[in-house]
Amino acid sequence: MAECACGVKGNIYVFSCSGAADVGLLSDRVARKMSKEGKGKMYCMAAVGAGIPEKIDPLKTALGSVTIDGCSSLCARKVLENAGFNPVSYNLEDFGFKKGKTEVDGDTISRAISAMGL
């Protein structure tokens, strides 16, 4: 059973921005590390955005969903909200990571996870 620092235990899906910017890459890497550590399961945001029913149905029975966005556009959060879900949302910009000025490496990934309390 996964347990997220967001307070949700169990079937937790994690969605990340994977935009072209450095903070999009950082969001993706943070989500992958969360998934690898058993803090949730990464899930395909594009499939949700495309409205594919067999990909959306599992979310209806999930105990929670988490989005990790790289900037204030909040694309991951908006995709889930547009599909009718209310995810726990994190924006890396709120933790001081700047678009176009963020080196993505192991240290930065660890700092982002720590800053988010994950």
C-alpha positions in Angstrom: 0.0 0.0 0.0 1.4 3.4 -1.0 1.4 6.2 1.4 1.9 9.8 0.2 2.9 12.7 2.4 -0.2 14.3 1.1 -2.1 12.2 3.7 -3.6 9.6 1.3 -2.9 5.9 1.8 -3.5 3.2 -0.8 -4.2 3.4 -4.5 -2.6 6.8 -5.3 -1.9 7.9 -8.9 0.8 10.5 -9.6 0.7 12.8 -12.6 3.5 15.1 -13.6 4.1 17.9 -16.0 6.5 16.7 -18.6 6.8 20.0 -20.5 9.8 21.1 -22.6 11.2 23.3 -19.8 13.7 22.2 -17.2 11.0 22.4 -14.5 8.8 20.1 -16.5 11.6 17.5 -16.6 12.1 18.0 -12.9 8.4 17.4 -12.3 8.6 14.1 -14.3 11.7 13.0 -12.4 10.2 13.7 -9.0 7.1 11.7 -10.0 9.2 8.8 -11.2 11.1 8.7 -7.9 7.9 8.8 -5.9 6.6 5.9 -8.0 9.9 3.9 -7.6 9.8 4.5 -3.8 6.2 3.3 -3.6 4.7 6.6 -2.7 2.2 6.4 -5.6 2.0 5.0 -9.1 2.8 7.2 -12.1 -0.1 7.3 -14.5 -0.5 8.6 -18.1 -1.8 12.2 -18.0 -2.0 12.2 -21.9 -4.5 9.3 -21.8 -6.7 11.2 -19.2 -6.4 14.4 -21.3 -7.5 12.4 -24.4 -10.5 11.1 -22.5 -9.8 7.4 -23.0 -12.5 5.7 -20.8 -10.5 2.6 -19.9 -7.7 4.8 -18.7 -9.9 7.2 -16.7 -12.1 4.5 -15.1 -9.3 3.3 -12.6 -9.0 6.9 -11.3 -12.7 6.8 -10.2 -11.9 4.1 -7.6 -8.5 5.5 -6.6 -8.0 6.8 -3.1 -6.2 9.8 -4.4 -4.3 11.6 -7.1 -1.3 13.9 -7.0 -0.2 16.3 -9.6 3.3 17.8 -9.8 3.6 20.9 -12.1 6.7 22.8 -13.0 5.2 26.2 -13.4 2.1 28.3 -12.8 0.4 27.1 -15.9 -0.6 24.0 -13.8 -1.2 21.8 -16.8 -1.2 18.5 -14.9 -3.7 19.8 -12.4 -5.9 21.3 -15.0 -6.0 18.0 -17.1 -7.2 16.1 -14.0 -9.7 18.8 -13.0 -11.1 18.9 -16.6 -11.6 15.2 -16.3 -13.6 15.7 -13.1 -11.0 14.9 -10.5 -9.7 17.0 -7.6 -6.0 16.1 -7.1 -3.6 17.1 -4.4 -1.5 19.6 -6.4 2.1 20.7 -6.1 3.8 23.5 -8.2 7.6 23.4 -8.2 7.6 27.2 -8.8 6.1 27.6 -5.3 9.3 26.0 -3.9 11.7 28.3 -5.6 12.4 26.3 -8.8 12.6 28.7 -11.7 11.8 27.9 -15.3 14.8 28.1 -17.5 17.1 28.3 -14.4 16.9 24.9 -12.8 19.6 22.2 -13.3 17.9 18.8 -13.2 20.2 16.3 -11.4 19.9 14.0 -8.4 20.5 16.8 -5.9 17.7 19.0 -7.4 15.3 16.0 -7.5 16.0 15.3 -3.8 15.6 19.0 -2.9 12.3 19.1 -4.7 11.0 16.0 -3.0 12.1 17.4 0.4 10.6 20.8 -0.3 7.2 19.2 -1.1 7.4 17.0 2.0 7.3 13.8 0.0 
